[in-house]
């Protein structure tokens, strides 16, 4: 028979695993929801992008805070370093 402290450790370990699984599920759902985010370059930052056509048809990685604009995800791009062509 296991001691009560062993059972307690087992329960705590199970709770941690469940929290991790829930966090992973939430992250996966967020990635799916925001996979089709729009990258928006405000006019105030446009001068930094001397050739925005270089991104057309390219697969890019965009970093930044994801916000909702009219219910759709977007990342506001204010610096060229936020966009990497893959």
N, C-alpha and C positions, 0 to 999 in steps of 0.2 A: 504494500500500500504506500502510495506517495505521500510525502508530508504536505501539510497545508502550504508551506512556503514554496514547494515545488509546483503545486497546483496554481498558486498565485502567479509565479513566474511564467507558467505556461499560458495562463489567461492573459497576462499582460503582453506576452509575445504575440498571441493571437490577435489581440486588439491592435497592436502596432502593425501587424501584417494587413489587417483589414483597412486601417487608415491609409497605409501605403497604396493598397489596391484602389481605394476610393480616389486618392490623389492622382494616381496614374490614369484612371478612367476619366476623371475630370479634365486632365491635361489632354488626353486623346480627343475628347469631345471638343475642346477649345481649338485644337489644331485643325480638326475637320471643319469646324464652323468658320474659322478664319483663313482657310486655305486659299480662298479666292478673294483675298483682300485687294483693294485698289491702292496703288501708290500714287499719292497726290503731291504735286510740286506747286507750292503757292507762287504767285507772281513775284513776290518779294525775294524769292530764292532762285528764280528762273535764270538769272544771269550766271549763276554757278554752273549751269548745265548748258555748255556751249553747243553741244550736239546731242539733243535728246533723242534724235532719230536712231542713234546707235543702239538703243534699247528695244526698238521695235522688232518683234518676232524672236527676241532672245529670251532665254530662261534666265531669270535674275533672282537674286536673294536680296531682300530688302529688310533692313533692321530699323526698329523704331517702335514707338508705342502704338498699339492698335486701338483705334477709337471707332465708334459707330457714327456714320453720317447717313441720315435718313434710313436708319436701320441696317445699313450695309457696312462691313468692316473696311477701314482704310488706315493707311499709314501715311502721315504727313512727312514728306521728305524735304528737308531743308539744307542738306549737305550731300555732295557727290559721294562721300565715303559711306553713305547709307545704302548704296546700290552696288552690288557686285554681280557682274555677268558670269554665269556659270559655264 
